[in-house]
Amino acid sequence: MTDATPQSLSNSISLTIPHDLGGQRLDVALQKMLPEHSRSRLQAWIKEGLVTVDNQPSTSKTKVWGGERVVVEVQAKPEQYAFKAQDIPLNIVFEDDHILVINKPAGMVVHPAAGNWDGTLLNALLFHAPQLHDVPRAGIVHRLDKDTSGLLVVAKTLNAQTHLVRQLQARTVKREYRAIVWGQLWRNGTVDQPIGRDPRSRTKMAINRMGKPAVTRYEILERFSVQTYLRCNLETGRTHQIRVHMQFLKAPLVGDPIYGYRGIVPIRAMTQTLRDAVSKFNRQALHAIKLGLIHPATNEFVEWQIELADDMKELLEAMRHEDIKDDAEEVFEFSTEPYLADEDYEYDDDDDFDEDEDLEENE
């Protein structure tokens, strides 16, 4: 992997302090000479040793009197890394001239945003296929959460992107997930509840009567004493959709740090091996295992299926072999209530990007 901060994003500026700024603090003088940079940013560079006065490190409070030679190592803003190609390995399931299907690992962010301006799938795509610089969002048409693993399709041309976005809007893209949730679900079902921003936390989503329609179908594959293994199919693509809908059922995903349990976990009801397996599972137990769509060039339906992620395999095996102890009497319940938010918010946080935004905005 290449350095996340390319050296080309740093350059030196050499300045001479004019005498009419004599008596000023260094940070104040520099802000007047370099108005394109904020004072706080200049102070940060000074603190990091990126500013020298007559070849000596200094502090923001240092007084300058005029005539001093100042060198500033200008650092790019983090967001300037967002559309830089980076040599990040990709697990490619399928590729032709039109589309690319990726098996995304847990821990990889799909699209740059605050806190994750580089090291993302987008950066990796731009390195793998430089022509994606000419396609909005490097061809990305839908997302997976950072800690959700599995299949994701990318368009390699603008025509392919248009085709895929329209399929997503028409709900003809088939997406199947595997999920491990807390608690016992006893029958297959459908969650048809709108999802919008949680008015209590702008970084979370919630069941919101003013939100966008969201439909998740789920089927029980295996049921254990304290967990259930599910197949989930999406009819819509809202941010955190399966995670929010499982929370609504009071069966949150194992390992989910945002929508997970806030109640009593049945520690005494599990063997030590199962406890260890659950405690080391540090992400939501969600994997996009199957993807089907109409190929943009051939107009034929194509489908891919991959294996379950290794960490979920290990957790599932532990559940199969180390289920609830025979002498356990302890039960557990969740205090996570189905939360219906009443406030209306304007937002656009679908996992499936809107067509107009995708096709008209080239960032």
C-alpha positions in Angstrom: 0.0 0.0 0.0 1.3 3.5 -0.8 1.7 6.2 1.8 -1.7 7.6 2.6 -0.2 11.1 2.5 1.5 11.6 -0.9 4.6 13.7 -0.8 3.3 15.7 -3.7 0.6 17.2 -1.5 3.3 19.1 0.5 5.2 22.1 -0.8 7.5 24.8 0.7 6.8 28.5 0.7 9.7 30.9 1.5 8.7 34.3 2.9 10.5 37.4 4.2 8.6 39.2 7.0 8.0 42.8 6.0 9.0 45.5 8.4 5.5 46.8 8.6 4.5 43.6 10.4 7.3 44.0 13.0 6.2 43.4 16.6 3.5 40.9 15.6 3.2 37.3 16.7 4.4 34.8 14.1 1.0 33.2 13.6 -0.7 36.6 13.1 2.0 37.8 10.7 1.7 34.6 8.6 -2.1 34.8 8.5 -1.8 38.2 7.0 0.8 37.1 4.5 -1.0 33.8 3.7 -4.8 34.7 3.9 -5.8 31.5 2.0 -4.8 29.5 5.1 -6.7 29.9 8.4 -4.9 31.0 11.5 -5.7 27.7 13.3 -4.2 25.7 10.4 -1.0 27.9 10.5 -0.8 27.4 14.3 -1.0 23.6 13.8 1.8 23.7 11.2 3.9 25.8 13.6 3.3 23.3 16.4 4.2 20.4 14.1 7.5 22.0 13.3 6.5 22.7 9.7 7.4 26.4 10.1 11.0 27.7 10.6 12.2 31.2 11.3 15.8 31.8 10.1 16.2 28.0 9.9 15.0 27.6 13.5 11.8 26.1 14.8 9.5 28.5 16.5 6.2 28.9 18.3 3.0 30.8 17.4 3.7 33.4 20.1 7.2 34.2 18.8 7.5 37.9 17.9 8.8 38.8 14.5 10.4 42.2 13.8 10.8 42.3 10.0 13.5 40.8 7.8 13.3 37.3 9.1 13.2 34.4 6.6 10.3 32.1 7.2 9.8 28.7 5.5 6.4 27.1 5.6 5.9 23.5 4.6 2.4 23.7 3.3 0.3 20.6 3.9 -2.7 19.7 1.9 -6.1 19.6 3.6 -7.2 16.0 4.3 -10.1 16.2 1.9 -7.6 16.8 -0.9 -6.6 13.2 -0.6 -10.1 12.0 -1.4 -9.7 11.5 -5.1 -6.1 10.4 -5.1 -5.3 7.0 -6.5 -3.8 4.6 -3.9 -2.3 1.2 -4.4 -4.7 -0.7 -2.1 -5.3 -4.4 -2.9 -8.8 -5.3 -4.2 -10.5 -8.7 -4.0 -12.0 -8.7 -7.5 -14.8 -11.2 -8.1 -15.6 -10.2 -11.7 -14.4 -7.5 -14.1 -15.0 -6.6 -17.8 -15.0 -3.4 -19.7 -18.3 -2.2 -18.1 -18.5 -3.3 -14.5 -16.4 -4.4 -11.6 -17.6 -6.6 -8.7 -15.6 -6.4 -5.5 -15.6 -8.5 -2.4 -15.1 -5.6 0.1 -13.4 -6.6 3.4 -14.7 -5.4 6.7 -12.9 -2.2 7.8 -12.7 -0.6 4.4 -14.7 2.6 3.9 -16.4 2.8 0.4 -16.4 6.6 -0.2 -14.2 9.3 1.3 -15.9 11.4 4.0 -14.9 13.3 7.2 -12.5 11.1 9.2 -11.8 8.8 6.2 -10.4 11.0 3.5 -8.1 8.3 2.0 -7.6 4.5 2.2 -11.1 4.0 0.8 -12.5 1.8 -1.9 -12.7 4.8 -4.1 -9.0 5.5 -3.8 -8.2 1.8 -4.6 -10.5 1.9 -7.6 -8.8 5.0 -9.1 -5.5 3.2 -8.9 -6.8 -0.1 -10.3 -8.7 1.6 -13.2 -7.5 5.2 -13.8 -10.3 5.8 -16.3 -12.7 6.0 -13.3 -11.4 9.5 -12.8 -13.9 10.4 -15.6 -16.9 8.6 -13.9 -18.7 10.3 -11.1 -17.8 8.8 -7.7 -15.3 6.6 -9.5 -18.3 4.4 -10.6 -19.6 3.7 -7.2 -23.4 3.3 -7.2 -24.2 1.8 -3.8 -22.4 1.4 -0.5 -21.6 -1.1 2.2 -21.0 0.2 5.7 -17.3 0.2 6.8 -17.6 -2.9 8.9 -19.9 -4.8 6.6 -18.2 -7.2 4.2 -19.2 -8.6 0.9 -20.2 -7.9 -2.7 -20.4 -4.5 -4.3 -20.7 -3.5 -8.0 -18.9 -0.6 -9.6 -19.6 0.9 -13.0 -16.6 1.5 -15.2 -18.3 3.8 -17.7 -20.9 6.5 -17.5 -23.3 4.5 -19.5 -22.9 1.5 -17.2 -23.4 3.8 -14.2 -26.6 5.2 -15.6 -27.9 1.7 -16.2 -27.0 0.4 -12.7 -28.5 3.5 -10.9 -31.8 3.0 -12.8 -31.8 -0.7 -11.8 -31.3 0.3 -8.2 -34.1 2.8 -8.4 -36.4 0.2 -10.0 -35.4 -2.2 -7.2 -34.4 -4.9 -9.7 -30.9 -5.4 -8.2 -30.9 -8.5 -6.1 -28.9 -8.2 -2.8 -28.7 -11.0 -0.3 -27.0 -10.8 3.1 -26.1 -13.1 5.9 -26.6 -11.8 9.4 -26.1 -13.1 13.0 -28.5 -11.5 15.5 -29.0 -11.7 19.2 -32.1 -13.5 20.4 -34.3 -16.1 18.9 -36.5 -15.3 15.9 -39.2 -18.0 15.4 -40.6 -17.2 11.9 -39.6 -15.7 8.6 -40.8 -12.2 8.0 -40.6 -8.7 6.5 -39.8 -5.4 8.1 -41.5 -2.6 6.2 -40.6 0.5 8.2 -39.4 3.9 6.9 -35.9 4.9 7.9 -34.6 8.5 8.4 -32.2 10.3 10.6 -32.4 9.8 14.3 -33.2 13.3 15.7 -31.4 12.4 18.9 -28.1 11.6 17.1 -27.3 12.9 13.6 -24.8 10.1 13.1 -27.5 7.4 13.5 -30.5 6.3 11.5 -33.9 5.3 13.1 -37.4 4.1 12.2 -38.9 7.5 11.3 -42.4 8.0 10.0 -41.1 10.9 7.9 -38.3 8.8 6.5 -37.9 7.0 3.2 -39.6 3.6 2.6 -37.4 0.7 3.6 -38.2 -3.0 3.2 -36.1 -5.9 4.5 -37.1 -9.6 4.1 -35.5 -12.1 6.4 -35.4 -15.9 6.6 -34.2 -18.0 9.5 -31.3 -20.3 8.5 -30.3 -21.6 11.9 -31.6 -20.8 15.4 -29.5 -21.2 18.5 -30.2 -20.6 22.1 -29.1 -17.0 22.2 -28.5 -16.1 18.6 -30.2 -16.6 15.2 -28.5 -16.9 11.8 -30.5 -15.1 9.0 -30.7 -14.6 5.3 -31.7 -11.0 4.6 -32.9 -9.6 1.2 -33.1 -5.9 0.5 -35.9 -4.3 -1.5 -34.5 -0.8 -0.8 -31.1 0.5 0.0 -31.2 2.9 3.0 -28.2 3.7 5.1 -27.9 1.0 7.9 -31.1 -0.6 6.7 -30.6 -4.1 8.0 -29.0 -2.9 11.2 -31.9 -0.5 12.0 -34.6 -3.1 11.0 -33.0 -5.8 13.2 -32.9 -3.4 16.1 -36.6 -2.7 15.5 -37.2 -6.4 15.9 -35.3 -6.3 19.2 -32.8 -8.7 17.6 -29.8 -6.4 16.9 -26.8 -7.7 15.0 -24.1 -9.4 17.0 -21.1 -7.0 17.3 -23.0 -3.9 16.2 -21.4 -0.9 18.0 -24.2 1.5 17.2 -27.5 -0.4 17.1 -26.4 -3.4 19.2 -27.8 -4.5 22.5 -28.0 -2.2 25.5 -29.5 -4.9 27.7 -28.1 -8.0 29.5 -26.0 -10.4 27.4 -26.4 -14.0 28.5 -22.8 -14.5 29.6 -23.6 -17.3 32.0 -25.7 -19.0 29.4 -22.8 -19.4 27.0 -19.8 -21.7 27.2 -16.4 -20.0 27.6 -15.5 -20.8 24.0 -18.6 -19.1 22.8 -18.0 -16.1 25.1 -14.5 -15.8 23.7 -15.8 -16.0 20.1 -18.4 -13.3 20.7 -16.0 -11.0 22.6 -13.4 -11.0 19.8 -15.9 -10.4 17.1 -15.5 -6.6 16.7 -17.9 -5.7 13.9 -21.5 -6.1 13.0 -22.1 -9.6 11.9 -23.3 -8.7 8.4 -22.0 -10.0 5.0 -23.3 -9.2 1.5 -23.1 -12.7 0.1 -25.0 -12.6 -3.2 -25.5 -9.9 -5.9 -27.6 -10.1 -9.0 -28.3 -7.5 -11.7 -28.9 -6.9 -15.4 -25.6 -6.5 -17.1 -25.4 -3.0 -18.6 -24.0 -4.2 -21.9 -25.6 -7.6 -22.6 -29.0 -6.9 -20.9 -28.7 -10.4 -19.4 -29.2 -11.2 -15.7 -26.0 -12.1 -14.0 -25.4 -13.2 -10.4 -22.4 -13.7 -8.1 -22.2 -15.5 -4.8 -19.2 -15.7 -2.5 -18.4 -17.5 0.7 -19.3 -16.2 4.1 -16.5 -14.0 5.6 -13.9 -15.9 7.6 -14.7 -14.2 10.9 -18.4 -14.9 10.6 -17.6 -18.5 9.7 -15.6 -18.8 12.9 -18.4 -17.2 15.0 -21.0 -19.5 13.4 -18.9 -22.6 14.0 -18.5 -21.6 17.7 -22.3 -21.1 17.9 -22.9 -24.6 16.4 -20.4 -26.4 18.6 -20.5 -24.4 21.8 -24.2 -23.5 22.2 -26.0 -22.8 25.5 -24.9 -24.9 28.5 -27.3 -27.6 29.6 -27.5 -26.4 33.1 -28.0 -22.7 32.3 -31.0 -21.1 33.7 -30.2 -17.4 32.9 -32.2 -15.7 30.2 -31.7 -12.2 28.8 -33.8 -9.4 27.4 -33.0 -6.3 25.5 -33.7 -2.8 26.7 -33.4 -1.6 23.1 -36.9 -0.3 22.2 -38.2 0.0 18.7 -37.6 3.7 18.2 -40.0 5.7 16.0 -38.6 9.2 15.4 -41.3 11.9 14.9 -39.1 14.7 13.6 -38.7 15.2 9.9 -35.2 15.8 8.6 -34.0 16.6 5.1 -31.3 14.1 4.2 -29.9 12.0 1.4 -28.2 9.1 3.0 -29.2 6.1 0.9 -26.7 3.4 0.4 -28.0 3.6 -3.2 -27.0 7.0 -4.5 -29.7 9.0 -6.2 -29.5 9.1 -10.0 -29.5 12.9 -10.3 -26.8 13.3 -7.8 -24.7 10.6 -9.2 -25.0 11.4 -12.9 -24.8 15.2 -12.7 -22.3 15.8 -9.9 -18.7 14.9 -10.7 -16.8 15.7 -7.5 
